Amino acid sequence: MTKHGGSRNFGFGKQIAYAGHKALEALYQGHFATVAAHSNRWRQVCRWCREQGVRDAREISRDVLQVYAEDLADQIERDEMAVAYAQNLLSTCNVVLGALRGDRSVRIAPAAAVGRRTAIRTVPPAGLVWDLVLAAAGALHERGHQRAAAAVMLARHFGLRMREAAFLDLQGAHAQAVQTGGIVITEGTKGGRGRERERLIPVSDTAASWLATVRHQQGAARNIIPAGMAWITFCRHLHAVVVPVFHQHSLVGFHDLRAGYACDRYAHLTGASRPLRRRTPSGRQG
C-alpha cells in the first residue's frame, strides 16, 4: 500500500490504532476476518498505550511490551482476564508491530510473558518472600539505581503497579499515612485518574517508617521519576535495570510483588494463608 508519509507510526498514519489497521490491511490483503480480529485486539493495546503516554508506535520497544505483559499477568492473577486472551493480545502486538516496522525485531513470547493457557498458580509468588525482595532492592542500591530500588519497595509494601509506584506523591503519601493510617492511590492508576480509580491502602508501621525514609532521601522531589524525564523513558530505564536483578533473585516482575502484597493482606484480614487454586484431574479448578 501507499503510506501516508512522514515518520509517525512508521508512515502509516498519525494515530496508532489507525496505523496498525492499515499495516494489517497491507499484510493480509483480502483476509478481512484476520484483519478485523487483530484490529479489535490492537485497539485494546492502543488504549493501554495512551494511558502510558505512548502516542507513536515507534516508541513501543521490547521493554514497553514487557510492561504491558506484566499488566496483563496482573489481571490474570485477579481473575479479570483469561490467559488465552492475554496471549492473543500479545500475539497481536507481535503481528502489528511486525507489519508496521517491516521486521521482527520487537517481539515478546506470549506464553513466557503471561503463562501457558493451562497455568494456574499452585505455589506462593516469589514476591511473598521478603528476603528476596530486600535482596533485589539492595542489589539495585549497590548498583546506583536508588529510584528503581524505591519502585520495588513501593510495589511490595503497598501492592502498587509499576506506574503507580513511579507517580506516587511521596510527600503527600507520607503526610496522609501519618494522619489517617492509609494512603489513597490516585495517579498512575489503570484507566487514568478519577474517583472510581482511587483506592485506599492501609499503611503498617513498618511501611510508614520506610516511606518516611524514602521521602527524606527524595528531598523536594514529588515522586521517583527524575525531573524532566518522561514517564515512558523512566519506564524503559526501570525495566532495563530491574529485570536482570529480578531474574537473579527468582522474582518474575512487578506483578509478583503485588501478588506477594495481596497474600500478606489476605492473611492479615482472614488470619489464614491465601488459598491457592489447584486444578483437579478433570481440568476444573478446585
Protein Blocks (a to p, Z undefined) as FASTA:
>chain_A
ZZebjjehghnajbfklmmmmmmmmmmgoilmlmmmmmmmmmmmmmmmmmnopabfklpc
fklmmmmmmmmmmmmmnopacfklmmmmmmmmmmmmmmmnopakbccdfklmnopfklcc
fbdcfklpmklmmmmmmmmmmnopamlmmmmmmmmmnopafklmmmpcfklmmmmmmmno
pacdfehpahiacjklgccddddfklmmmmmmmmmmnomafblcdghiafklmmmmmmmm
mmmmmmmnopablmlmmmmmmmmmmmmmnopacddddddfkopaZZ
